[in-house]
Structures are given as C-alpha cells and as structure tokens.
Amino acid sequence: MIAEVIVDIVNDQVDKVFDYIALSSTVVGQRVSVPFGKRIIEGYVLRLKEKSELSESLLKSIIGPKDDYPVLSYEFLELNDKMRQ
C-alpha cells in the first residue's frame, strides 16, 4: 500500500504530496515520521492507494506514526481537496 504524504516544511517548492510505502497500521489523517532527504520530518497521510506512479524501488517507507489516532478528520481532508481544486 502507498501513502500520499504532505510534509511539514515551509517552502513553496515542496507544496505537493510525496508517495511513501505505508505501514500495515497506516491510516488516512495520521501524523507520521518520514525520511526526507537526509532528515526525518513530520508529515500527514492524505490518501492511501494501491500503486504509485514511481517505481517502488524509488520509494522510502514511513518510519512510524506520531500518534495512535488520525489527527486530520475525513471532513477536513475532503474540504482540503475542494479548496485545492
């Protein structure tokens, strides 16, 4: 399973989602730790999907959840999608 994650970085060049290999426990709306370059940063899972456009050999895995529950609600994520459109 692939997770679309938005990373918590203030930079106009990084205003997009990145694909990561999801853990079996990963859920939409969850706050997670992910490798990003040489750092480990915080991100938010926006979607789960079966495949990535990138080869799985190029994808990194989510390191782990930051919380035991989703911090972003389904309604918030739905509103976010509508606003981005």
WONOR-V32548 format. One record per residue. N is the residue number from 1. RES is the residue in three letters. OMEGA is omega as a letter, one per 40 degrees, with the letter a starting at -180 (999 if undefined). Layout:
N,RES,OMEGA
N,RES,OMEGA
This chain:
1,MET,a
2,ILE,i
3,ALA,i
4,GLU,a
5,VAL,i
6,ILE,a
7,VAL,a
8,ASP,i
9,ILE,i
10,VAL,i
11,ASN,a
12,ASP,a
13,GLN,a
14,VAL,a
15,ASP,i
16,LYS,i
17,VAL,i
18,PHE,i
19,ASP,i
20,TYR,i
21,ILE,a
22,ALA,i
23,LEU,i
24,SER,a
25,SER,a
26,THR,i
27,VAL,i
28,VAL,i
29,GLY,a
30,GLN,i
31,ARG,a
32,VAL,i
33,SER,a
34,VAL,i
35,PRO,i
36,PHE,a
37,GLY,i
38,LYS,a
39,ARG,i
40,ILE,a
41,ILE,i
42,GLU,i
43,GLY,a
44,TYR,i
45,VAL,a
46,LEU,a
47,ARG,i
48,LEU,a
49,LYS,a
50,GLU,a
51,LYS,i
52,SER,i
53,GLU,i
54,LEU,i
55,SER,a
56,GLU,i
57,SER,i
58,LEU,a
59,LEU,i
60,LYS,a
61,SER,i
62,ILE,a
63,ILE,i
64,GLY,i
65,PRO,i
66,LYS,a
67,ASP,i
68,ASP,a
69,TYR,i
70,PRO,i
71,VAL,i
72,LEU,a
73,SER,i
74,TYR,a
75,GLU,i
76,PHE,a
77,LEU,i
78,GLU,i
79,LEU,i
80,ASN,i
81,ASP,a
82,LYS,a
83,MET,i
84,ARG,i
85,GLN,999
